[in-house]
Amino acid sequence: MISTSEDLSAMATWDSVRAPKSLAYRIKLLAQLATRRLTERLDAFGLTPFHWLVLCCLWEEDGLPTSSIGERLQQVGGTLTGVIDRMEERGLVQRERDTRDRRVWRIWLTDAGKDLESVLPPVAAQVRDDMMQGIPPEQRELFSQILDQAIANLSLS
């Protein structure tokens, strides 16, 4: 079949949304590569990127209910429960029932979990720096703002 210039124009328009050129695919690839690199670095500590995320939440505000951690990380309860189980087994966190609502479990850092706050952020910063190598600081900030806006746009629905 012979393509008209109109057909070629339509194909060029759609080219930007097809993998591997689509923005969503490239963001997914970037996330996979960054996660792989972070996984390699955290493995030395016996941790996963998900452990890192939970620790970050608790370093920001210790004693959060499990549901609040899930909301902050946009994770479903079952997945988070297993991660917290493993973190508790490793002595990084402990669960306690909320004193005002016995249905709620609060997650508290142990001393070992608190100690990691001085160790792990430089590890994550190195992964970020590797990823952003060659990108000027002002473009890094703009990229971060654009990602935040795109996430917010899709979170609305």
N, CA and C of each residue as an Amber inpcrd file, in Angstrom:
protein
   471
   0.8390000  -1.1760000   0.0000000   0.0000000   0.0000000   0.0000000
   0.8810000   1.2350000   0.0000000   0.5510000   2.2200000  -0.7810000
   1.3260000   3.4550000  -0.8930000   0.8300000   4.4310000   0.1580000
   1.7520000   4.9840000   0.9330000   1.3920000   5.9420000   1.9640000
   1.3410000   7.3370000   1.3790000   0.3540000   8.0630000   1.7870000
   0.2510000   9.4620000   1.3770000   1.0580000  10.3000000   2.3550000
   1.2610000  11.5550000   2.0160000   1.9810000  12.4410000   2.9370000
   1.2000000  12.6130000   4.2340000  -0.1310000  12.5130000   4.1420000
  -0.9660000  12.5940000   5.3390000  -0.7200000  11.3860000   6.2450000
  -0.6060000  10.1890000   5.6410000  -0.3090000   8.9740000   6.4000000
   1.0530000   9.0680000   7.0630000   2.0250000   9.5700000   6.3240000
   3.3780000   9.7190000   6.8740000   3.3990000  10.7140000   8.0140000
   2.6400000  11.7900000   7.8910000   2.5610000  12.7940000   8.9520000
   1.9320000  12.1930000  10.2120000   0.8780000  11.4070000  10.0300000
   0.2310000  10.7620000  11.1790000   1.1840000   9.7810000  11.8480000
   1.9380000   9.0270000  11.0370000   2.8970000   8.0800000  11.5980000
   3.9740000   8.8060000  12.3950000   4.4390000   9.9430000  11.8970000
   5.4500000  10.7160000  12.6100000   4.9010000  11.2380000  13.9310000
   3.6480000  11.6260000  13.9420000   3.0160000  12.1160000  15.1670000
   2.9620000  11.0180000  16.2170000   2.5790000   9.8070000  15.8080000
   2.4630000   8.6930000  16.7360000   3.8140000   8.1280000  17.1440000
   4.8440000   8.4130000  16.3910000   6.1730000   7.8840000  16.6820000
   6.6380000   8.2730000  18.0860000   6.2430000   9.4530000  18.5520000
   6.7130000   9.9240000  19.8610000   6.0250000   9.2270000  21.0380000
   4.9640000   8.4810000  20.7790000   4.2900000   7.7860000  21.8820000
   4.5200000   6.2800000  21.8490000   5.2520000   5.8220000  20.8530000
   5.5510000   4.3890000  20.7610000   6.9120000   4.1030000  21.3870000
   6.9820000   2.9780000  22.0890000   8.2730000   2.5500000  22.6350000
   9.1900000   2.2210000  21.4680000  10.4580000   2.4470000  21.5620000
  11.2040000   2.8950000  22.7380000  11.3720000   4.4120000  22.8410000
  10.6860000   5.1730000  21.9900000  10.8520000   6.6250000  22.0170000
   9.8930000   7.3350000  22.9590000   8.8710000   6.6470000  23.4210000
   7.8640000   7.3170000  24.2440000   8.4460000   7.7580000  25.5900000
   7.9280000   8.8430000  26.0790000   8.3650000   9.3900000  27.3590000
   8.1070000   8.3970000  28.4910000   6.9320000   7.7870000  28.5020000
   6.5990000   6.8300000  29.5650000   7.5640000   5.6510000  29.5690000
   7.8890000   5.1420000  28.3980000   8.8240000   4.0200000  28.3240000
  10.1960000   4.4400000  28.8510000  10.6570000   5.6320000  28.4640000
  11.9810000   6.0760000  28.9100000  12.0080000   6.3500000  30.4060000
  10.9130000   6.8470000  30.9670000  10.8420000   7.0400000  32.4140000
  10.8780000   5.6780000  33.1100000  10.1530000   4.7030000  32.5660000
  10.1640000   3.3450000  33.1210000  11.5660000   2.7620000  33.0700000
  12.2460000   2.9430000  31.9530000  13.6070000   2.4270000  31.8100000
  14.5470000   3.1020000  32.8090000  14.4330000   4.4190000  32.9510000
  15.2520000   5.1440000  33.9180000  14.9980000   4.6220000  35.3300000
  13.7270000   4.4140000  35.6740000  13.3890000   3.8970000  37.0050000
  13.9790000   2.5060000  37.2180000  13.9080000   1.6590000  36.2010000
  14.4710000   0.3130000  36.3200000  15.9860000   0.3610000  36.5040000
  16.6510000   1.1940000  35.7270000  18.1090000   1.2930000  35.8320000
  18.5280000   1.8660000  37.1890000  17.8340000   2.9050000  37.6440000
  18.1550000   3.5050000  38.9440000  17.8810000   2.5080000  40.0700000
  16.7760000   1.7790000  39.9650000  16.4430000   0.7760000  40.9870000
  17.4840000  -0.3320000  41.0060000  17.9030000  -0.7540000  39.8340000
  18.9370000  -1.8000000  39.7550000  20.2250000  -1.3230000  40.4340000
  20.6290000  -0.0860000  40.1450000  21.8640000   0.4480000  40.7400000
  21.7090000   0.5770000  42.2480000  20.5610000   1.0860000  42.7060000
  20.3320000   1.2170000  44.1490000  20.2950000  -0.1580000  44.8050000
  19.6800000  -1.1280000  44.1500000  19.6400000  -2.5010000  44.6770000
  21.0460000  -3.0390000  44.8770000  21.9010000  -2.8280000  43.8940000
  23.2950000  -3.2870000  44.0040000  23.9870000  -2.6530000  45.2010000
  23.7500000  -1.3730000  45.4180000  24.4130000  -0.6650000  46.5240000
  23.8370000  -1.0570000  47.8840000  22.5330000  -1.2490000  47.9500000
  21.8970000  -1.5890000  49.2270000  22.1140000  -3.0400000  49.6190000
  22.4330000  -3.8710000  48.6360000  22.6480000  -5.2950000  48.8930000
  23.7480000  -5.5080000  49.9340000  24.7300000  -4.6460000  49.9390000
  25.8190000  -4.7500000  50.9250000  25.2990000  -4.5910000  52.3590000
  24.1330000  -3.9600000  52.5050000  23.5420000  -3.7530000  53.8230000
  22.3930000  -4.7430000  54.0720000  22.1540000  -5.6340000  53.1100000
  21.0570000  -6.5850000  53.2280000  19.6990000  -5.9320000  53.0930000
  19.6480000  -4.8290000  52.3620000  18.4060000  -4.0660000  52.2090000
  17.9880000  -4.0080000  50.7470000  16.7250000  -3.6330000  50.5320000
  16.1890000  -3.4420000  49.1890000  15.7710000  -1.9810000  49.0330000
  15.5180000  -1.5470000  47.8090000  15.0070000  -0.1810000  47.6210000
  13.7050000   0.0800000  48.3800000  12.8650000  -0.9460000  48.5240000
  11.6330000  -0.7470000  49.2820000  11.9460000  -0.5010000  50.7680000
  12.9330000  -1.2140000  51.3160000  13.3660000  -0.9430000  52.6940000
  13.8200000   0.5080000  52.8130000  14.5840000   0.9550000  51.8270000
  15.0820000   2.3280000  51.8000000  13.9140000   3.3180000  51.8700000
  12.8720000   3.0770000  51.0850000  11.7260000   3.9860000  51.0710000
  11.0170000   4.0340000  52.4210000  10.8370000   2.8640000  53.0300000
  10.1820000   2.8240000  54.3460000  11.0480000   3.5440000  55.3790000
  12.3440000   3.2880000  55.3500000  13.2490000   3.9840000  56.2760000
  13.1640000   5.4970000  56.0880000  13.1240000   5.9520000  54.8470000
  13.0320000   7.3970000  54.5890000  11.7740000   7.9920000  55.2190000
  10.6590000   7.2960000  55.0940000   9.4130000   7.7670000  55.7110000
   9.5650000   7.8800000  57.2210000  10.1790000   6.8610000  57.8240000
  10.3050000   6.8450000  59.2810000  11.3700000   7.8080000  59.7810000
  12.4090000   8.0590000  58.9950000  13.3880000   9.0730000  59.3930000
  12.7350000  10.4520000  59.3890000  11.7870000  10.6360000  58.4970000
  11.0730000  11.9080000  58.4320000  10.0860000  12.0490000  59.5810000
   9.3910000  10.9390000  59.8890000   8.4190000  10.9490000  60.9810000
   8.3060000   9.5430000  61.5580000   8.9650000   9.3310000  62.6530000
   8.9680000   8.0130000  63.2950000   7.6060000   7.7420000  63.9140000
   7.2280000   6.4640000  63.9790000   5.9810000   6.0800000  64.6160000
   4.7590000   6.2270000  63.7330000   4.9580000   6.2300000  62.4330000
   3.8220000   6.3520000  61.5180000   2.9650000   5.0900000  61.5390000
   1.6590000   5.2570000  61.3640000   0.8270000   4.0670000  61.1540000
   1.2010000   3.4150000  59.8210000   1.0370000   2.1090000  59.7560000
   1.3360000   1.4020000  58.5150000   0.5870000   2.0160000  57.3420000
  -0.6700000   2.3950000  57.5520000  -1.4730000   2.9720000  56.4720000
  -0.8840000   4.2790000  55.9620000  -0.3060000   5.0720000  56.8410000
   0.3080000   6.3430000  56.4130000   1.5550000   6.1040000  55.5790000
   2.3240000   5.0910000  55.9400000   3.5080000   4.7470000  55.1350000
   3.0450000   4.3200000  53.7430000   2.0210000   3.4730000  53.6990000
   1.4760000   3.0260000  52.4280000   0.9770000   4.1790000  51.5690000
   0.3090000   5.1440000  52.1890000  -0.1900000   6.3130000  51.4510000
   0.9650000   7.1380000  50.9070000   1.9630000   7.3760000  51.7180000
   3.1110000   8.1800000  51.2790000   3.8470000   7.5220000  50.1160000
   3.9100000   6.2010000  50.1510000   4.6330000   5.4670000  49.1120000
   3.7120000   4.9680000  48.0060000   2.4130000   5.2340000  48.1380000
   1.4060000   4.7730000  47.1880000   1.5270000   3.2680000  46.9610000
   1.5360000   2.5340000  48.0830000   1.6670000   1.0760000  48.0530000
   0.4550000   0.4330000  48.6920000   0.1370000  -0.7530000  48.2360000
  -0.9600000  -1.5070000  48.8330000  -0.4770000  -2.1830000  50.1100000
  -1.4070000  -2.4150000  51.0280000  -1.0780000  -2.9260000  52.3510000
  -0.3280000  -4.2330000  52.3890000  -0.7360000  -5.2310000  51.5940000
  -0.1050000  -6.5420000  51.6390000   1.3680000  -6.4920000  51.3180000
   1.7210000  -5.7430000  50.3160000   3.1260000  -5.6130000  49.9320000
   3.9220000  -4.9640000  51.0580000   3.3750000  -3.9030000  51.6160000
   4.0480000  -3.1680000  52.6800000   4.1790000  -4.0160000  53.9410000
   3.1590000  -4.7810000  54.2460000   3.1970000  -5.6270000  55.4510000
   4.3680000  -6.5960000  55.3970000   4.5740000  -7.2320000  54.2530000
   5.6920000  -8.1660000  54.1070000   7.0380000  -7.4860000  54.2620000
   7.1610000  -6.2790000  53.7220000   8.4160000  -5.5260000  53.8350000
   8.6740000  -5.1700000  55.2990000   7.6490000  -4.7150000  55.9730000
   7.8080000  -4.3550000  57.3910000   8.0960000  -5.6030000  58.2280000
   7.4770000  -6.7260000  57.8790000   7.7900000  -7.9930000  58.5650000
   9.2910000  -8.2750000  58.4930000   9.8420000  -8.1870000  57.2860000
  11.2800000  -8.4750000  57.1070000  12.1530000  -7.4400000  57.8130000
  11.7220000  -6.1910000  57.8290000  12.4930000  -5.1620000  58.5300000
  12.4540000  -5.3890000  60.0350000  11.3200000  -5.8660000  60.5290000
  11.1990000  -6.1730000  61.9540000  12.0840000  -7.3650000  62.3140000
  12.0890000  -8.3900000  61.4660000  12.9510000  -9.5620000  61.6960000
  14.4230000  -9.1640000  61.7400000  14.7990000  -8.1660000  60.9590000
  16.1850000  -7.7030000  60.9150000  16.5090000  -6.7270000  62.0440000
  15.5150000  -6.3740000  62.8380000  15.7480000  -5.4830000  63.9690000
  15.8340000  -4.0130000  63.5910000  15.2500000  -3.6290000  62.4560000
  15.3010000  -2.2350000  62.0180000  14.1040000  -1.4220000  62.4880000
  12.9660000  -2.1130000  62.6610000  11.7440000  -1.4420000  63.1090000
  11.0350000  -2.3360000  64.1220000  10.0980000  -1.7350000  64.8300000
   9.2240000  -2.5050000  65.7110000   7.8170000  -1.9580000  65.5640000
   6.8600000  -2.8580000  65.7110000   5.4440000  -2.4830000  65.6260000
   4.8910000  -2.3180000  67.0350000   4.0290000  -1.3240000  67.1750000
   3.3080000  -1.1520000  68.4400000   1.8880000  -0.7260000  68.1110000
   0.9430000  -1.2350000  68.8840000  -0.4460000  -0.8040000  68.7090000
  -0.5740000   0.6560000  69.1420000  -1.3840000   1.3770000  68.4060000
  -1.6760000   2.7680000  68.7550000  -2.4240000   2.7820000  70.0840000
  -2.0520000   3.6790000  70.9780000  -2.6760000   3.7120000  72.3080000
  -4.1120000   4.2250000  72.2510000  -4.4620000   4.9830000  71.2050000
  -5.8150000   5.5260000  71.0870000  -6.7300000   4.6830000  70.1960000
  -6.1420000   3.8850000  69.3090000  -6.9430000   3.0710000  68.3960000
  -6.2350000   1.7310000  68.2150000  -6.7050000   0.7130000  68.9070000
  -6.0340000  -0.5850000  68.9290000  -6.0150000  -1.2840000  67.5660000
  -6.7920000  -0.7850000  66.6070000  -6.7730000  -1.3740000  65.2570000
  -5.5490000  -0.9230000  64.4720000  -4.9140000   0.1530000  64.9100000
  -3.8070000   0.7700000  64.1760000  -2.4690000   0.2970000  64.7330000
  -1.5950000  -0.0930000  63.8160000  -0.2220000  -0.4530000  64.1820000
   0.6880000   0.6980000  63.7800000   1.5070000   1.1420000  64.7060000
   2.5030000   2.1780000  64.4220000   3.8630000   1.5070000  64.2610000
   4.6640000   2.0660000  63.3640000   5.9820000   1.5030000  63.0700000
   7.0350000   2.4740000  63.6060000   7.8970000   1.9400000  64.4410000
   8.9390000   2.7430000  65.0790000  10.3090000   2.2160000  64.6810000
  11.2270000   3.1060000  64.4760000  12.6120000   2.7180000  64.2010000
  13.2640000   2.2040000  65.4760000  14.0640000   1.1750000  65.3310000
  14.9190000   0.7310000  66.4300000  16.2130000   1.5480000  66.3350000
  17.1070000   1.3440000  67.2700000  18.4010000   2.0330000  67.1990000
  19.1320000   1.6720000  65.9060000  19.0280000   0.3980000  65.5060000
  19.6890000  -0.0260000  64.2590000  19.1010000   0.6960000  63.0510000
  17.7830000   0.8610000  63.0270000  17.1430000   1.5950000  61.9330000
  17.5260000   3.0650000  61.9390000  17.6280000   3.6480000  63.1330000
  18.0460000   5.0540000  63.2550000  19.4910000   5.2370000  62.8010000
  20.3400000   4.2760000  63.1450000  21.7620000   4.3680000  62.7840000
  21.9740000   4.4120000  61.2710000  21.0860000   3.7680000  60.5260000
  21.2370000   3.7430000  59.0670000  21.0270000   5.1160000  58.4230000
  20.4060000   6.0420000  59.1680000  20.1770000   7.3900000  58.6130000
  21.4810000   8.1160000  58.3180000  22.5420000   7.7680000  59.0080000
  23.8320000   8.4130000  58.7360000  24.6330000   7.6600000  57.6660000
  24.1760000   6.4570000  57.3130000  24.9200000   5.6040000  56.3860000
  24.3070000   5.5730000  54.9840000  22.9880000   5.4280000  54.9020000
  22.3530000   5.1620000  53.6130000  22.1350000   6.3770000  52.7070000
  21.8210000   7.5590000  53.2360000  21.6270000   8.6850000  52.3110000
  22.8150000   8.9590000  51.3800000  24.0690000   8.8610000  51.8400000
  25.1650000   9.0290000  50.8820000  25.1880000   7.9540000  49.7880000
  24.7290000   6.7610000  50.1100000  24.6570000   5.6850000  49.1210000
  23.6380000   6.0550000  48.0380000  22.4630000   6.4980000  48.4690000
  21.4280000   6.9130000  47.5130000  21.8650000   8.1510000  46.7360000
  22.5680000   9.0610000  47.3960000  23.0490000  10.2720000  46.7170000
  24.0320000   9.9190000  45.6120000  24.8440000   8.9000000  45.8310000
  25.7950000   8.4800000  44.8010000  25.0700000   7.9290000  43.5720000
  24.0030000   7.1710000  43.8070000  23.2040000   6.6550000  42.6890000
  22.5830000   7.8310000  41.9280000  22.0250000   8.7950000  42.6640000
  21.4570000   9.9870000  42.0250000  22.5120000  10.7310000  41.2270000
  23.6920000  10.9170000  41.8090000  24.7610000  11.6410000  41.1150000
  25.2180000  10.9040000  39.8680000  25.2900000   9.5780000  39.9370000
  25.6380000   8.7830000  38.7590000  24.5950000   8.9910000  37.6590000
  23.3320000   8.9910000  38.0510000  22.2450000   9.1440000  37.1040000
  22.2440000  10.5370000  36.4670000  22.5720000  11.5440000  37.2330000
  22.4740000  12.9290000  36.7630000  23.8070000  13.4840000  36.2540000
  24.7930000  12.6350000  36.1340000  26.1180000  13.0590000  35.6640000
  25.9950000  13.7960000  34.3280000  26.6500000  14.9410000  34.2410000
  26.6490000  15.7220000  33.0090000  25.4370000  16.6360000  32.8650000
  24.5450000  16.6140000  33.8200000  23.3580000  17.4740000  33.7700000
  23.5650000  18.6090000  34.7660000  23.5470000  19.8610000  34.2900000
  23.7820000  21.0000000  35.1910000  22.7360000  21.0610000  36.3170000
  23.1280000  21.5910000  37.4860000  22.2230000  21.6380000  38.6470000
  20.8630000  22.2780000  38.3570000  20.8390000  23.3540000  37.5850000
  19.5490000  24.0100000  37.3130000  18.6370000  23.1120000  36.4600000
  19.2160000  22.3100000  35.5810000  18.4040000  21.3830000  34.7900000
  17.9450000  20.1930000  35.6390000  18.7620000  19.8100000  36.6060000
  18.3570000  18.7490000  37.5250000  17.1120000  19.1870000  38.2940000
  17.1360000  20.4140000  38.7880000  16.0010000  20.9460000  39.5490000
  14.7610000  21.0480000  38.6700000  14.9250000  21.5120000  37.4460000
  13.7980000  21.5990000  36.5190000  13.2310000  20.2140000  36.2270000
  14.0930000  19.2500000  35.9940000  13.6750000  17.8680000  35.7500000
  12.8570000  17.3500000  36.9280000  13.3190000  17.6110000  38.1340000
  12.6180000  17.1810000  39.3330000  11.2290000  17.8250000  39.4070000
  11.1510000  19.1130000  39.1070000   9.8670000  19.8200000  39.1400000
   8.9050000  19.2790000  38.0800000   9.4330000  18.9870000  36.9040000
   8.6000000  18.4350000  35.8310000   8.0720000  17.0620000  36.2290000
   8.9260000  16.2200000  36.8080000   8.4740000  14.8980000  37.2650000
   7.3820000  15.0330000  38.3250000   7.5810000  15.9480000  39.2800000
   6.5690000  16.1550000  40.3230000   5.2330000  16.5550000  39.7070000
   5.2750000  17.4490000  38.7240000   4.0290000  17.9030000  38.0930000
   3.3730000  16.7710000  37.3150000   4.1630000  15.9860000  36.5870000
   3.6030000  14.8650000  35.8230000   2.9650000  13.8320000  36.7610000
   3.6260000  13.5600000  37.8870000   3.0820000  12.6250000  38.8770000
   1.7770000  13.1670000  39.4340000   1.7660000  14.4450000  39.7740000
   0.5510000  15.0740000  40.2980000  -0.5800000  15.0240000  39.2730000
  -0.2520000  15.2770000  38.0120000  -1.2670000  15.2500000  36.9680000
  -1.9470000  13.8930000  36.8770000  -1.1730000  12.8300000  36.9340000
  -1.7450000  11.4870000  36.8100000  -2.3410000  10.9850000  38.1270000
  -1.9180000  11.5420000  39.2430000  -2.4560000  11.1380000  40.5430000
  -3.8590000  11.6750000  40.7680000  -4.2350000  12.6830000  40.0180000
  -5.5530000  13.2960000  40.1770000  -6.6800000  12.3770000  39.7470000
  -6.3830000  11.4910000  38.8180000  -7.4590000  10.6490000  38.2800000
  -7.5930000   9.3450000  39.0070000
